[in-house]
Structures are given as structure tokens and as C-alpha cells.
């Protein structure tokens, strides 16, 4: 995230500074120039393509899901990184002021080094939060609610730091514009406010604009000042690119919250369906138990009837035998 390379290497050495090393834009992938890849590219929009809206609490828990303890440990580590990012943004703001007022280049060199370190830190935080988000997607047990709350909290904290960085860049852009306006007035003291404003917005990378401004004052000092204006304007373009990319990142972070909300709604719907199925199952079980009880009672009644029939038959047979014997004795007597 340092401020080297394109497009600032075109600026004169005396006025290179903030943009003379790399364009001032946060990059989502390490090792590439600041302006080479906006936040809308990897890794920022990649998570939104995941099947984050299809949680299935009915499936077994994935073996790769973090335990509650491991998840909370990572949350604590990320929170410390966010606090460190906050300190870096404050120091960058201080170096911004020094870079605007210093002419020896030391403040700008320190700014470049700090911005490079901050970019590494920033990208690391984004990746870690993305990992927690993916873990929450795979969670199907009761810890999902806790992970959801922790993810939202970290996402919001990170977003607040990006917003602070965005405000700092916007303020820095305005101070750069003011510096361009002051330098233009040196060359053209009689310029109106509209002309100065147009000069601040002009494309100073276009040599035709430079030559047009030089017509009113062809002194060596005027040429040097206008070259400095060119350098400042080039740096300003880098800052504006950085602002656009920070806005893209904020949109991405806001989208993550919306996606998380969709997941919760889907999980709640699944939970309602599960509860309905359980209620239906309980009703069926109750009916089954009642049917089983009725079958058992019927079996007992059947057994009792059979027993009574057997007893009646036995009694009838016994009575018949006794009567037969008595009749036989009476006949022989």
C-alpha cells in the first residue's frame, strides 16, 4: 500500500512526495500497486458468491467448524488487529499533515512505509473476518447465534475504521486541492476564484493544460511552480482512486451484514419447519402409543373371553360327566 510507481513517477523530484512512490490506494492483494486492483475485485466480492444463503441446520455439523473456544480466540485476535489499525490511521493522519508542510521528503518516506504496513494489516483483517464468516456459514448447531453476533460486531468495527480512513483521505484530498490552488495563484495572481477552481480540477497530466497556464507567465519560477502543480494533481488523482476503493469496500462490508441477515432468516425458517415436523411427529407418536394401548387392551379382553369360554366348556363337561355317572348308578340300583 505504499505510494510508489504509476502514476506518480512522472512528477518532478522536488514535488513528488505523497504520490511519488506508489499511488495512494488500498489494495486488496499484497505486492501490487495501490491503483492496480479496486476493492470490488478479489478478495472483497468473492465471499458474496458463496452459498451463504443456504444454511441447512438439518445436516450434521461439519468437522471443519471451529469450536466455540477457538472461534472466540480468533475474535479476540482480530479485535486487537483492528485496534492496531486504528492507531495506524491516526499516525497516517499526522504524517499527512507533515507531508503537506515538509519539503525534505522524510515525512513522505515515513508515510509510505507506514501505509505499506497498514495495507498488510488491513488485508489480514479482511481475510480473517472472511474466515469467521465462512465458519459461521458451516455452523449448524446452537453456537450459530453466538458466531453470528461476533461476526457482525467485528464487521462493524472494521467498517468504522475504514470509514475513519475514508474521512482522512477525503480531508487530505481537500488540502491537496487547496495547495494546488495556492500554487496556481503564484503563477497567475490575477486569476478569479472560478479560474482557480478550474485549475484545481484540470487534468494537469495533459501537457496542453500546462502550456496554456504557462502563457500568462513564462518565467523560470512560474514553470517550476506549475510543474509542482502537475505533481500535486497527479497525487490528487491517486487519493481520489483510494477514496473510490474505500467506498467500494464499505459497500462490500454493508452487503455482508445484509447477507448475514438473510442467513438468519433462512435458519429461522428451517427452525420453524423443524419445530412443525417435530410437533407432527409428536402427534403421530401419541396416536401410535394410544393405538398400542388399545391393541393391548383388546388382547387382554380376547384372552379373558377365551379363558371364560374354556372355563365354561370345562364346567359343562364336568357337569355332564357327573350327571352321566349318577344316571348310571340309578339304573343299576
Secondary structure, 3 states (H helix, E strand, C coil): CCCECCCHHHCCHHHCHHHCCECCCCCCCCCCCCCCCCCCCCCCCCHHHCCCCCCCCCCCCCCCCCCHHHHHHHHHHHHHHHHHHHHHHHHHHHHHHHHHHCCCCHHHHHHHHHHHHHHHHHHHHHHHHHHHHHHHHHCCCCCHHHHHHHHHHHHHHHHHHHHHHHHHHHHHHHHHHHHHHHHHHHHCCCCCHHHHHHHHHCCCCCHHHHHHHHCCCCCHHHHHHHHHHHHHHHHHHHHHHHHHHHHHHHHHHHHHHHHHHHHHHHHHHHHHHHHHHHHHHHHHHHHHHHHHHHHHHHHHHHHHHHHHHHHHHHHHHHHHHHHHHHHHHHHHC
